[in-house]
Amino acid sequence: MQNKTATAAIAPARLPTPLIIVAAVALLGSLAVAIPSSSEWWKAVILGVVQGITEWLPISSTGHLLIVSSLLKFQASEHLQGTFEIFIQLGTVISVLVFYFSDLLREARALIGQGSREAIAGARRFWIAVLIAFVPAAVIGLLFRKVIKAVLFASPQVIATALIVGGIVFLLIEWLPKRPARTSNLDDVTPMQALGVGVAQIFSLVPGVSRSGSSIVGGLLSGLDRTTATAFSFYLSIPILGAATLVDLLGSLKSIQPADWGLLLLGAVVAMIVGYVTIGWLLRYVARHNFVAFGVYRIIIGLLIFALVAMRVL
C-alpha cells in the first residue's frame, strides 16, 4: 500500500464538478427546509461554519460551538441540550469520507483480499490501529455520556480551563527537547502507538480539550510525526464522531421537535462543506509548521472566555 500520508496530504486543486453540484444542491435543499421552519436558520449556518473549521483544527469544536451558541442565544441549542452541537459533527464525518474517498476505497478492496500482499497487510494493520485507538474514548464516553453532557457542557469555565491547559501542552511539546519521530507512514502505526492515541483521546470528552488536539498530541508523544499524527486523527474521527452522533441522536429523539430537523440538517451540510476545505488546509499547514500558533490561540481564547464570564456575557 502506498503511504497514505503522502497521497492524501493535499486536497485536489479543483473539486470535481459533480461534487460541487451535490454540495450546492445539499446546501440549497437544507436552506429550503430550515428557513420556513425557524427564524434561527442563520445561526445554524454560523455554527456549521464554526464546526467545519474547529473540528479539524486542534482548538476544540465543542468548546467553540457551546460558546458561540451562548453568544448567539441559539434557543434550539438550549432545549436540545447539546444535541445540535453533536449532530452537526455528522457533516464533518462526511467531509473526511469524501476527502479520503479514493484511499478508503483502495483500503476496502485490500481488506477483502484484493491487491498485493503488502497492501493487504498494510490495510489490516492500519485499521486494527484505528480500532484500538477508538475503543478507550468510546467506552468511557458511552458509560459517562449523561454526566458529561449535564455537568461539563454547562460550564464555560470548564471549556476555558481546558483550552488553556491544552494550549500549554502544545507549547510544551513543541518547545521541550523531544526524540525524533519514529513513524511517518500510517501503515506503520503500531498497536502501542494507537493505544497511546486512544488514551489521550479520552481527555477530549471534556469540552474545550479538542478531539483532534488530544489525538494529535497522543500521536506526537507516541512517536508519530506531525503529518502522520494529524492524518491518523482524521481517519480516527470516522468511527469516533459517527458513533457519538448515532448514540446521541438515538438518546435525544424525544427532545427533537419538527422544526429542529431543518436546523440540524443545515448545520451539518454547512459543516460538511467547510470541513472539507479545512482538512486540506491543515494537512498543508502541519507539513510546514509546528503547533505553537494553535497553543497560543487556545490560551488567548480561554482567557477571553474567562473575561466574558466575569463580565456576565456568558
C-alpha positions in Angstrom: 0.0 0.0 0.0 1.2 3.5 -0.8 2.0 5.9 2.0 -1.5 7.4 2.8 0.1 10.4 4.5 1.7 11.4 1.2 -1.1 10.5 -1.2 -3.9 12.3 0.8 -1.9 15.2 2.2 -3.3 17.8 -0.1 -6.9 18.4 -1.3 -7.4 18.5 -5.1 -6.7 21.9 -6.5 -10.1 21.8 -8.2 -13.1 19.9 -7.0 -14.8 17.6 -9.5 -17.9 19.3 -10.9 -20.3 16.5 -9.7 -19.1 17.0 -6.2 -19.6 20.8 -6.4 -23.2 20.2 -7.7 -24.0 17.8 -4.9 -22.7 20.2 -2.3 -24.7 23.1 -3.8 -27.9 21.0 -4.0 -27.5 19.8 -0.4 -27.0 23.4 0.8 -29.9 24.9 -1.1 -32.1 21.9 0.0 -31.2 22.3 3.6 -31.9 26.1 3.4 -35.3 25.4 1.8 -36.2 23.2 4.8 -34.7 25.3 7.6 -35.7 28.9 6.6 -39.5 28.3 6.7 -39.4 26.3 9.9 -37.1 28.5 12.1 -36.0 32.1 12.3 -32.7 30.9 13.7 -31.5 29.3 10.5 -28.8 31.9 10.1 -27.4 30.9 13.5 -27.3 27.3 12.3 -25.2 28.5 9.3 -22.7 30.3 11.6 -22.4 27.3 13.9 -22.0 25.0 10.9 -19.0 27.2 9.8 -17.6 27.1 13.3 -17.9 23.3 13.4 -16.4 22.8 10.0 -13.3 24.8 10.9 -12.8 23.8 14.5 -13.4 20.1 14.2 -10.2 19.5 12.4 -8.1 22.3 14.0 -6.8 21.3 17.5 -8.7 24.1 19.2 -11.9 22.2 20.3 -15.0 22.3 18.1 -17.4 21.5 21.0 -15.9 24.3 23.1 -16.3 26.9 20.3 -19.8 25.7 19.5 -21.0 26.0 23.1 -19.5 29.5 23.5 -20.8 30.8 20.1 -24.2 29.2 20.7 -24.4 31.1 24.0 -23.3 34.4 22.5 -25.9 34.0 19.7 -28.5 33.0 22.2 -29.3 30.0 20.0 -32.5 28.7 21.5 -32.5 25.4 19.7 -29.3 24.5 21.5 -30.9 25.1 24.9 -33.8 22.7 24.6 -31.8 20.2 22.6 -29.2 20.1 25.4 -26.1 19.8 23.3 -27.6 17.6 20.6 -27.3 20.2 17.9 -23.6 20.6 18.6 -23.1 16.8 18.4 -25.4 16.1 15.5 -23.7 18.5 13.1 -20.5 16.5 13.6 -22.1 14.2 11.0 -21.3 16.8 8.4 -17.6 16.7 9.2 -17.6 12.9 9.2 -19.0 13.1 5.6 -16.3 15.6 4.7 -13.5 13.3 5.8 -15.1 10.4 4.0 -15.2 12.4 0.8 -11.7 13.8 1.2 -10.2 10.3 1.7 -12.6 8.5 -0.6 -10.1 7.1 -3.0 -7.9 5.9 -0.2 -10.8 4.4 1.7 -12.0 2.6 -1.4 -8.5 1.2 -2.0 -8.2 0.1 1.6 -11.7 -1.5 1.5 -10.5 -3.6 -1.5 -7.4 -4.6 0.3 -9.3 -5.6 3.4 -11.3 -8.1 1.4 -8.1 -9.5 -0.2 -7.8 -7.6 -3.4 -4.3 -6.2 -4.1 -0.8 -7.1 -3.3 0.2 -9.0 -0.2 1.9 -5.8 1.1 -1.2 -3.7 0.5 -3.5 -6.2 2.3 -1.2 -6.5 5.3 -0.8 -2.7 5.5 -4.5 -2.0 5.4 -5.2 -4.6 8.1 -2.5 -3.2 10.4 -3.8 0.3 9.9 -7.5 -0.4 10.6 -6.5 -2.5 13.6 -4.7 0.5 14.9 -7.7 2.7 14.3 -9.9 0.2 16.2 -7.5 0.2 19.1 -7.4 4.0 19.3 -11.2 4.1 19.0 -12.1 1.9 22.0 -10.9 3.9 25.1 -12.8 7.1 24.4 -15.8 5.2 23.0 -16.2 3.1 26.1 -15.7 6.0 28.6 -18.0 8.3 26.6 -20.8 5.7 26.5 -20.6 5.0 30.2 -20.5 8.6 31.3 -22.4 10.3 28.5 -25.2 11.7 30.6 -22.8 13.0 33.3 -20.6 14.7 30.7 -23.5 16.5 29.0 -25.2 17.5 32.2 -22.1 18.8 34.1 -19.3 19.6 31.8 -21.3 21.0 28.8 -23.0 23.6 31.1 -19.8 25.3 32.3 -17.9 27.9 30.2 -15.2 27.8 33.0 -14.6 24.2 32.2 -14.2 25.0 28.5 -11.8 27.9 29.2 -9.7 25.9 31.5 -9.4 23.0 29.1 -8.5 25.4 26.3 -5.7 27.0 28.3 -4.3 23.7 29.6 -4.4 22.2 26.1 -2.6 25.3 24.8 0.1 24.9 27.4 0.5 21.2 26.5 1.0 22.1 22.8 3.6 24.7 23.7 5.5 22.3 26.0 5.5 19.6 23.3 6.9 22.0 20.7 9.4 23.8 23.0 10.8 21.0 25.1 13.5 18.6 23.7 12.0 15.6 22.1 13.0 12.4 20.4 12.9 12.1 16.6 9.6 10.8 15.3 9.7 7.0 14.6 6.7 6.7 12.3 6.0 8.7 9.1 3.6 6.2 7.4 0.1 5.5 8.6 0.5 1.8 7.7 3.4 1.6 10.3 1.4 2.8 13.3 1.9 0.2 16.0 -0.8 -1.1 18.4 1.0 0.6 21.3 1.1 3.9 19.4 -2.6 3.5 18.6 -3.3 2.8 22.3 -1.4 6.0 23.2 -3.6 8.0 20.9 -6.8 6.3 22.2 -5.9 7.0 25.9 -5.1 10.6 25.0 -8.4 11.0 23.2 -10.3 10.2 26.5 -9.5 13.7 27.6 -11.4 15.1 24.6 -14.6 14.1 26.3 -14.2 17.3 28.3 -15.4 20.2 26.1 -12.6 22.5 25.3 -9.9 19.8 25.1 -10.4 19.1 21.4 -10.8 15.6 19.9 -8.3 16.3 17.1 -6.0 18.1 19.5 -5.9 15.2 22.0 -5.4 12.6 19.4 -2.6 14.6 17.7 -0.9 15.1 21.0 -1.2 11.4 21.7 0.3 10.6 18.3 3.2 13.0 18.8 4.0 11.6 22.2 3.8 8.1 20.8 6.4 8.8 18.1 4.3 9.8 15.0 5.5 12.8 13.0 3.1 15.8 12.8 1.6 14.9 9.4 1.0 11.3 10.3 -0.4 12.1 13.7 -2.8 14.6 12.0 -3.9 12.2 9.3 -4.4 9.4 11.8 -6.6 11.8 13.8 -8.7 12.4 10.7 -9.2 8.7 10.0 -10.0 8.1 13.7 -12.7 10.7 13.5 -14.8 8.5 11.2 -15.7 5.9 13.9 -15.5 8.3 16.9 -17.7 11.1 15.5 -20.0 8.6 13.7 -20.6 6.6 16.9 -21.0 9.7 19.0 -23.6 11.2 16.7 -25.6 8.0 16.4 -25.7 7.4 20.2 -26.7 10.9 21.0 -29.3 11.0 18.3 -30.9 7.8 19.5 -30.9 9.1 23.0 -32.3 12.5 22.1 -35.1 11.7 19.6 -37.8 12.6 22.1 -36.5 16.1 22.6 -36.1 16.9 18.9 -39.0 18.9 17.6 -40.1 19.0 13.9 -38.6 22.5 13.4 -35.3 21.3 14.7 -34.6 18.9 11.8 -34.2 21.7 9.4 -31.6 23.4 11.6 -29.8 20.1 12.2 -29.6 19.4 8.5 -28.5 22.9 7.6 -25.8 22.9 10.3 -24.5 19.5 9.2 -24.4 20.5 5.5 -22.5 23.7 6.1 -20.1 21.9 8.4 -19.5 19.3 5.7 -18.6 21.9 3.1 -16.4 24.0 5.3 -14.8 20.9 6.9 -13.7 19.5 3.5 -11.7 22.7 2.8 -10.3 22.8 6.4 -8.9 19.3 6.1 -6.7 20.1 3.1 -5.6 23.4 4.6 -4.5 21.8 7.9 -2.6 19.0 6.3 -0.7 21.5 4.2 -0.1 23.6 7.2 1.3 20.9 9.5 3.6 19.7 6.7 5.5 23.0 7.1 4.7 24.4 10.6 4.5 23.3 14.2 1.5 23.7 16.6 2.8 26.7 18.5 0.2 29.0 16.9 -2.6 26.7 18.0 -1.3 26.6 21.5 -1.1 30.4 21.7 -4.6 30.7 20.2 -6.1 28.3 22.7 -4.6 30.2 25.7 -5.9 33.6 24.3 -9.4 32.2 23.7 -9.5 30.6 27.1 -8.6 33.9 28.8 -11.2 35.7 26.7 -13.9 33.2 27.8 -12.9 33.9 31.5 -13.2 37.6 30.8 -16.7 37.2 29.2 -17.8 35.2 32.2 -16.5 37.9 34.6 -18.5 40.5 32.6 -21.5 38.2 32.8 -21.7 38.0 29.0 -21.6 34.2 29.3 
